[in-house]
Amino acid sequence: MNKIYLTLKENQYLEAKQCGAVWDNNNSLWYTVGENATRDIIKWIPSKIIKNNLIIMEGIRSCWRCHKETEVYSVTSDYILDLDLLYSDIDESENDTQMNEWIKEFIDNYNNYLNINNRDNIYQPSDFFSDDRFKKIFQKFAPSYYWDYSKFIKDYDHYNHCKHCGIIQGNFYVYDEIDDFNYVPILIIKLNILPI
């Protein structure tokens, strides 16, 4: 693979194209190979790329408040590439020529990294909400996972909630090992490539 697929919202297409992004008709995604890329393209380089099926997981937990059993949801994949591990520091003064060289080097590292398989990692579902297709599907299958304010964290985020009393179950559960909470796959979303 000689492309880095980009995370773009619909209203960013024109700007990304001006920064050197190219449209891939086969995968319906924008990408860069480094040619004619400007420095600004880095803001669309994803932190992770799903290279295979995305799997919605469901587990059962006892609510800490009402003590009734409630579903909690998580996400995993057959193959997720964690591109954060490939990033190097980029100096603010680097020009577009240096950025092209950096992207080409990044792609070389990226191609080498494709051979590393990160299976069975648990992810917070909202990590994937940049993709509207996934967001719609997930919200249909996991109605108790939604945007809310946490008094503990003092911020808004997406959380698992108890289906009985509505209290936030927190993000703690989604980061635990699959076997610990007996997560079972409830939906496999067939994907070839999804940058997040």
C-alpha positions in Angstrom: 0.0 0.0 0.0 1.5 3.4 -1.0 -1.3 5.6 0.3 -2.2 7.2 3.6 -5.9 7.5 3.9 -7.2 10.7 5.5 -9.9 11.5 7.9 -12.0 14.2 6.3 -15.4 15.7 6.9 -17.5 16.6 3.9 -17.0 20.4 4.3 -13.2 19.8 4.2 -12.9 18.2 0.8 -12.0 21.4 -1.1 -9.4 22.5 1.4 -7.8 19.0 1.5 -7.6 18.9 -2.3 -5.8 22.2 -2.2 -3.4 20.6 0.3 -2.6 17.7 -2.0 -5.3 15.1 -1.1 -6.4 12.8 -3.8 -9.7 10.9 -4.2 -9.7 7.1 -4.3 -12.7 5.9 -6.3 -12.4 2.3 -5.3 -12.5 2.9 -1.6 -14.4 6.2 -1.6 -11.8 7.8 0.6 -9.3 10.7 0.3 -5.6 9.9 0.6 -2.1 11.3 0.1 1.1 9.7 -1.3 3.2 12.8 -0.4 3.3 14.3 -3.9 2.2 18.0 -3.9 1.2 17.7 -0.3 1.4 20.9 1.8 2.2 21.0 5.5 -1.5 21.4 6.4 -2.3 17.9 5.2 -1.0 16.4 8.5 -4.1 17.4 10.3 -6.0 14.8 8.4 -3.5 11.9 8.8 -5.3 9.5 11.1 -4.1 8.1 14.4 -5.5 4.6 13.5 -6.5 2.7 10.4 -8.8 -0.3 10.4 -7.6 -2.6 7.8 -10.2 -5.3 8.3 -13.6 -6.0 9.9 -14.8 -3.7 12.7 -16.6 -5.6 15.4 -19.1 -4.2 17.9 -18.8 -6.0 21.2 -21.4 -6.3 24.0 -20.8 -7.1 27.6 -23.0 -7.4 30.7 -22.1 -5.4 33.9 -23.8 -4.8 37.2 -24.6 -1.1 37.4 -22.7 0.6 40.3 -25.8 2.5 41.3 -28.9 0.4 40.9 -27.0 -3.0 40.8 -29.1 -4.3 37.9 -27.4 -5.9 35.0 -27.0 -3.7 32.0 -25.2 -3.9 28.6 -21.9 -2.1 28.0 -20.5 -1.7 24.5 -17.0 -1.7 23.0 -15.3 -2.0 19.6 -12.5 -4.2 18.3 -11.3 -5.3 14.9 -9.5 -8.1 13.2 -6.7 -5.7 12.3 -6.2 -2.1 13.6 -3.0 -0.2 12.7 -2.1 2.3 15.5 -0.4 5.0 13.4 0.4 7.1 16.5 3.4 4.8 16.9 4.8 6.0 13.6 4.6 9.8 14.2 7.7 11.8 14.7 7.9 15.4 15.8 7.4 17.9 13.1 9.0 21.3 13.5 6.7 24.2 12.8 9.2 25.7 10.4 9.2 22.8 8.0 8.2 23.8 4.5 6.0 21.9 2.0 9.0 20.2 0.4 10.1 18.8 3.7 6.5 17.8 4.4 6.5 15.8 1.1 9.6 14.0 2.2 8.2 13.3 5.6 5.0 11.9 4.2 7.0 9.6 1.9 9.1 8.4 4.8 5.9 8.0 6.9 4.5 5.8 4.1 7.6 3.6 4.0 7.2 3.1 7.8 3.5 2.6 7.4 4.0 -0.1 4.7 6.4 -1.9 7.1 4.0 -1.6 9.9 1.2 -3.3 7.9 2.7 -6.6 8.8 2.1 -6.0 12.5 -1.2 -7.4 13.7 -2.9 -5.7 16.7 -5.8 -8.1 17.4 -8.2 -8.1 20.3 -7.5 -4.5 21.4 -10.6 -2.9 22.9 -11.4 0.7 21.8 -13.9 3.3 22.9 -16.6 3.4 20.3 -16.5 7.2 20.0 -12.9 6.8 18.6 -14.7 5.6 15.4 -17.4 8.3 15.4 -15.5 10.4 12.8 -17.0 7.9 10.3 -20.8 8.6 9.9 -21.5 5.1 8.6 -20.2 3.6 11.8 -21.8 6.1 14.1 -25.3 5.4 12.7 -24.9 1.7 12.8 -23.4 1.7 16.4 -26.2 4.0 17.8 -28.8 1.6 16.4 -27.2 -1.4 18.1 -26.1 0.4 21.3 -28.7 2.9 22.3 -27.4 3.2 25.9 -24.0 4.5 24.6 -24.4 8.3 24.1 -23.1 11.8 24.6 -23.4 13.0 28.2 -21.7 15.1 30.9 -19.5 13.4 33.5 -19.3 15.1 36.9 -16.2 13.0 37.7 -14.3 14.0 34.5 -16.0 17.4 34.4 -16.5 17.2 30.6 -18.8 15.9 27.9 -18.0 12.6 26.1 -19.7 9.4 24.9 -20.4 6.9 27.7 -22.0 3.6 28.4 -25.2 4.2 30.5 -27.3 1.9 32.6 -30.4 1.0 30.7 -32.4 0.9 33.9 -31.4 4.1 35.9 -29.6 6.0 33.1 -26.4 6.6 35.2 -23.1 6.8 33.4 -21.2 3.5 33.5 -18.0 5.3 32.5 -15.4 4.5 29.8 -13.5 2.1 32.2 -15.2 -1.0 30.9 -14.4 -0.5 27.2 -10.7 -0.5 27.9 -10.7 -3.9 29.7 -9.7 -7.1 28.2 -12.4 -8.9 26.2 -12.2 -12.1 28.3 -12.5 -10.2 31.6 -16.1 -9.0 31.0 -17.2 -11.7 28.6 -17.7 -9.4 25.6 -19.4 -11.1 22.7 -19.5 -9.8 19.1 -23.0 -8.7 18.2 -22.2 -7.1 14.8 -19.4 -7.4 12.3 -19.1 -4.4 10.0 -17.4 -5.5 6.8 -14.7 -2.9 6.0 -11.6 -2.8 3.8 -10.1 0.5 5.1 -11.3 3.0 7.6 -9.1 5.8 8.8 -10.0 7.2 12.2 
